[in-house]
């Protein structure tokens, strides 16, 4: 059985194509991503007609890919739609234009999917720590111990919304980095500073975390960018703050769909790490789409 799982995020709309065989873990055999930045098309709780058109065109293309691969297609939306005052009106319009039914995940459902995706793809998961899933418009935090989830919180910010709030340029400057950190610090739950041992280890899930891994590997020459120290992270953040033209072009080459968000995203991570007392950082290879696949597979058959 093949499944094409579409993730409608605030920054990108992407899918993973999975093949599932009985008795085996799902294998990802395809991926596609398009940076629509839907959050920039939402004003006063309304998705503009231009934003809706871009989204529907993308979903139609993805559905064609699904048919070609003989896969079941399941689209879901996260913070991108939670910012819309009447998301189900938009979901109905998408259904009319594409024939696809989009499921809107709550913040807690998104965090649960990310957590399950982490469990299924992280071979050497630390015994205790906390998961951070930073997208374009929201960030989910989940404290865990012995593979069991504890405290869970959905923060109303992501890399794209932080960039917008801080007035950051594509290449972040020191004053914009400071503004981004202050913005994020004001939205973090007070509970984060009480994580104790769990706060010392962060596991990053999602696109911003994976992009961080890419930058750490290429710009810091880390042999194992999936596991870095807080000092490694701080060195990378300092490096991409007020970068040289050559360095900025290198970032564009490495992350063509996400380079504009990395300054704000790393500043946001830094504010979280500071409040939690984080000392080491892991980057997870999977995430919310793997978790959503498990949700689909485990759903009662009608």
C-alpha positions as CSV (number, residue, x, y, z in Angstrom):
1,X,0.0,0.0,0.0
2,X,1.2,3.5,-0.9
3,X,0.3,6.7,0.9
4,X,1.0,10.3,-0.2
5,X,0.8,12.5,2.9
6,X,0.4,16.2,2.2
7,X,1.4,18.7,4.8
8,X,-0.1,22.2,4.3
9,X,2.2,24.4,6.4
10,X,2.5,28.1,6.9
11,X,5.8,28.3,4.9
12,X,5.8,25.2,2.6
13,X,3.3,22.7,1.2
14,X,5.0,19.4,0.9
15,X,4.4,15.7,0.7
16,X,6.1,12.5,1.5
17,X,5.3,9.3,-0.4
18,X,5.4,6.2,1.7
19,X,5.2,2.5,0.8
20,X,3.9,0.3,3.6
21,X,4.4,-3.5,3.8
22,X,3.0,-5.7,6.5
23,X,5.5,-6.4,9.2
24,X,7.9,-3.6,8.1
25,X,8.3,0.1,9.0
26,X,7.0,2.5,6.4
27,X,9.6,3.5,3.8
28,X,9.7,7.0,2.4
29,X,10.2,6.7,-1.4
30,X,9.3,10.2,-2.5
31,X,9.2,13.9,-1.5
32,X,8.2,17.2,-3.0
33,X,8.0,20.7,-1.5
34,X,6.8,24.1,-2.6
35,X,7.4,27.3,-0.7
36,X,4.0,29.0,-0.8
37,X,4.3,31.1,2.4
38,X,0.6,30.9,3.0
39,X,0.9,32.9,6.2
40,X,1.7,36.0,4.1
41,X,-1.7,35.6,2.3
42,X,-3.7,35.6,5.5
43,X,-5.1,39.0,6.6
44,X,-7.6,39.6,9.3
45,X,-8.2,35.9,9.5
46,X,-9.0,35.5,5.8
47,X,-6.9,33.6,3.2
48,X,-6.8,35.7,0.1
49,X,-8.1,34.4,-3.3
50,X,-4.5,34.5,-4.6
51,X,-3.3,32.3,-1.7
52,X,-6.2,29.9,-2.1
53,X,-5.5,29.6,-5.9
54,X,-1.8,28.9,-5.3
55,X,-2.7,26.3,-2.7
56,X,-5.3,24.6,-4.9
57,X,-3.0,24.5,-7.9
58,X,-0.3,22.8,-5.7
59,X,-2.8,20.3,-4.3
60,X,-4.0,19.4,-7.8
61,X,-0.5,18.7,-8.9
62,X,0.2,16.6,-5.8
63,X,-3.0,14.6,-6.4
64,X,-1.8,13.8,-9.9
65,X,1.5,12.6,-8.4
66,X,-0.5,10.4,-6.1
67,X,-2.6,8.9,-8.9
68,X,0.6,8.2,-10.9
69,X,2.0,6.4,-7.9
70,X,-1.3,4.6,-7.2
71,X,-1.2,6.0,-3.7
72,X,-3.9,7.0,-1.3
73,X,-3.7,10.8,-0.8
74,X,-4.2,12.4,2.6
75,X,-3.8,16.2,3.1
76,X,-3.7,17.9,6.5
77,X,-3.2,21.5,7.6
78,X,-1.6,22.9,10.7
79,X,-0.9,26.5,11.9
80,X,-1.5,27.7,8.4
81,X,-5.2,27.1,8.7
82,X,-5.5,27.6,12.5
83,X,-4.8,31.3,11.7
84,X,-7.9,31.5,9.6
85,X,-11.1,32.6,11.4
86,X,-13.3,30.1,9.6
87,X,-10.9,27.4,8.3
88,X,-13.7,25.0,7.4
89,X,-15.1,27.5,4.9
90,X,-11.6,27.3,3.2
91,X,-11.6,23.5,3.5
92,X,-15.0,23.3,1.8
93,X,-13.7,25.5,-1.0
94,X,-10.6,23.4,-1.4
95,X,-12.9,20.3,-1.6
96,X,-14.9,22.0,-4.4
97,X,-11.8,22.9,-6.4
98,X,-9.7,19.8,-5.9
99,X,-11.9,17.0,-4.6
100,X,-9.5,16.6,-1.7
101,X,-10.7,16.7,2.0
102,X,-8.1,18.5,4.2
103,X,-8.0,17.6,7.8
104,X,-7.2,20.5,10.2
105,X,-5.0,19.4,13.1
106,X,-5.2,21.2,16.4
107,X,-2.0,22.2,18.1
108,X,-2.1,19.2,20.4
109,X,-2.8,16.8,17.5
110,X,0.1,18.2,15.6
111,X,2.4,17.8,18.6
112,X,1.2,14.2,19.0
113,X,1.8,13.4,15.3
114,X,5.3,14.9,15.5
115,X,6.0,13.0,18.7
116,X,4.9,9.7,17.1
117,X,7.0,10.5,14.0
118,X,10.0,11.1,16.3
119,X,9.5,7.8,18.1
120,X,9.3,5.9,14.8
121,X,12.3,7.4,13.1
122,X,14.8,8.2,15.9
123,X,17.0,5.2,16.5
124,X,19.0,6.6,19.4
125,X,16.4,8.7,21.2
126,X,17.7,10.1,24.5
127,X,16.1,8.7,27.6
128,X,14.6,12.1,28.5
129,X,14.4,15.5,26.9
130,X,12.0,17.6,25.0
131,X,10.9,17.7,21.4
132,X,10.7,21.0,19.4
133,X,8.8,21.0,16.1
134,X,9.2,24.4,14.6
135,X,7.3,25.1,11.4
136,X,6.5,28.4,9.7
137,X,3.6,29.4,11.9
138,X,3.7,27.3,15.1
139,X,6.1,25.5,17.4
140,X,5.2,22.4,19.4
141,X,7.0,21.5,22.6
142,X,6.7,18.0,24.2
143,X,8.6,16.9,27.3
144,X,9.3,13.1,27.2
145,X,10.9,10.4,29.4
146,X,11.4,6.7,28.5
147,X,9.6,7.3,25.1
148,X,6.4,8.6,26.9
149,X,5.1,12.1,26.3
150,X,4.5,14.4,29.3
151,X,4.0,18.1,29.1
152,X,2.8,19.4,25.7
153,X,2.4,22.9,24.5
154,X,1.8,24.6,21.1
155,X,3.5,28.0,20.8
156,X,1.9,30.6,18.5
157,X,5.0,31.3,16.5
158,X,7.2,29.7,13.8
159,X,10.2,30.6,11.8
160,X,8.2,32.7,9.3
161,X,6.0,34.5,11.8
162,X,9.1,35.3,13.9
163,X,10.8,36.7,10.8
164,X,7.8,38.9,10.1
165,X,7.4,40.0,13.7
166,X,11.0,41.0,14.0
167,X,11.1,42.8,10.7
168,X,14.0,40.6,9.8
169,X,15.7,40.7,6.4
170,X,16.5,37.5,4.5
171,X,20.0,37.8,6.1
172,X,19.3,38.6,9.7
173,X,21.1,41.5,11.5
174,X,22.1,41.7,15.1
175,X,19.2,44.0,16.1
176,X,16.7,41.9,14.2
177,X,18.1,38.8,15.9
178,X,17.6,40.5,19.3
179,X,14.0,41.4,18.4
180,X,13.3,37.9,17.3
181,X,14.6,36.4,20.5
182,X,12.6,38.9,22.6
183,X,9.4,38.2,20.6
184,X,9.8,34.4,21.1
185,X,10.7,34.7,24.8
186,X,7.5,36.6,25.5
187,X,5.4,33.7,24.0
188,X,7.1,30.7,25.7
189,X,5.3,28.9,28.5
190,X,6.7,29.5,32.0
191,X,6.7,25.7,32.5
192,X,9.7,25.4,30.1
193,X,12.1,26.7,32.7
194,X,11.0,23.9,35.0
195,X,11.9,21.1,32.7
196,X,15.0,20.3,34.7
197,X,16.9,17.3,33.3
198,X,14.5,17.1,30.5
199,X,15.4,20.6,29.4
200,X,19.0,19.8,28.9
201,X,18.4,17.8,25.8
202,X,16.4,19.0,22.8
203,X,15.3,16.9,19.9
204,X,14.4,19.0,16.8
205,X,11.7,17.8,14.5
206,X,10.5,19.5,11.3
207,X,11.9,21.6,8.5
208,X,13.7,24.3,10.5
209,X,15.6,21.6,12.5
210,X,16.6,19.7,9.4
211,X,17.8,22.9,7.8
212,X,19.8,23.7,10.9
213,X,21.5,20.3,10.5
214,X,22.3,21.1,6.9
215,X,23.9,24.4,7.8
216,X,25.9,22.9,10.7
217,X,27.2,20.1,8.5
218,X,28.3,22.4,5.7
219,X,29.3,25.6,7.4
220,X,30.8,24.2,10.6
221,X,32.0,20.9,9.0
222,X,30.5,18.9,11.9
223,X,31.0,15.2,11.3
224,X,27.8,14.4,13.1
225,X,25.4,17.3,12.6
226,X,22.5,15.1,13.9
227,X,24.0,15.6,17.4
228,X,25.5,18.9,18.4
229,X,26.4,20.9,21.5
230,X,24.9,24.2,22.5
231,X,28.3,25.7,21.8
232,X,28.1,24.3,18.2
233,X,24.7,25.8,17.8
234,X,25.7,29.2,19.2
235,X,28.7,29.3,16.8
236,X,26.4,28.7,13.8
237,X,23.9,31.4,14.9
238,X,26.8,33.9,15.3
239,X,28.1,32.9,11.9
240,X,24.8,33.5,10.0
241,X,24.1,36.8,11.8
242,X,25.2,39.7,9.5
243,X,26.7,37.1,7.1
244,X,29.1,38.1,4.3
245,X,27.7,38.1,0.8
246,X,29.6,34.9,0.0
247,X,28.2,33.1,3.0
248,X,24.6,34.3,2.3
249,X,24.9,33.0,-1.3
250,X,26.1,29.7,0.2
251,X,23.0,29.5,2.4
252,X,20.8,30.2,-0.6
253,X,22.5,27.3,-2.5
254,X,22.1,24.9,0.5
255,X,18.5,25.9,1.4
256,X,16.8,27.4,-1.7
257,X,13.3,27.3,-0.1
258,X,14.2,28.1,3.5
259,X,17.4,30.3,3.6
260,X,15.3,33.5,4.3
261,X,14.0,31.9,7.5
262,X,17.1,30.5,9.1
263,X,18.2,33.7,11.0
264,X,14.8,34.0,12.6
265,X,14.4,30.3,13.1
266,X,17.8,29.9,14.9
267,X,17.1,33.0,17.0
268,X,13.8,31.4,18.1
269,X,15.6,28.1,18.9
270,X,18.1,30.1,20.9
271,X,15.4,31.7,23.0
272,X,13.9,28.3,23.7
273,X,17.3,26.7,24.6
274,X,18.0,29.6,26.9
275,X,14.8,29.2,28.9
276,X,15.0,25.4,29.1
277,X,18.8,25.3,29.9
278,X,19.5,23.2,26.9
279,X,23.0,21.7,26.6
280,X,22.8,19.2,23.7
281,X,20.7,19.1,20.5
282,X,19.6,16.2,18.4
283,X,18.0,16.5,14.9
284,X,15.3,13.9,14.1
285,X,15.1,12.5,10.5
286,X,11.3,12.1,10.6
287,X,8.4,14.1,12.1
288,X,4.8,15.1,11.7
289,X,4.1,13.3,8.3
290,X,5.3,10.0,9.7
291,X,3.1,10.5,12.7
292,X,0.1,11.4,10.6
293,X,0.6,8.3,8.5
294,X,0.4,6.3,11.6
295,X,-2.8,8.1,12.5
296,X,-4.3,7.3,9.1
297,X,-3.3,3.7,9.3
298,X,-4.7,3.3,12.8
299,X,-8.0,5.1,12.1
300,X,-11.1,2.9,12.5
301,X,-12.3,1.6,9.1
302,X,-15.7,2.9,8.2
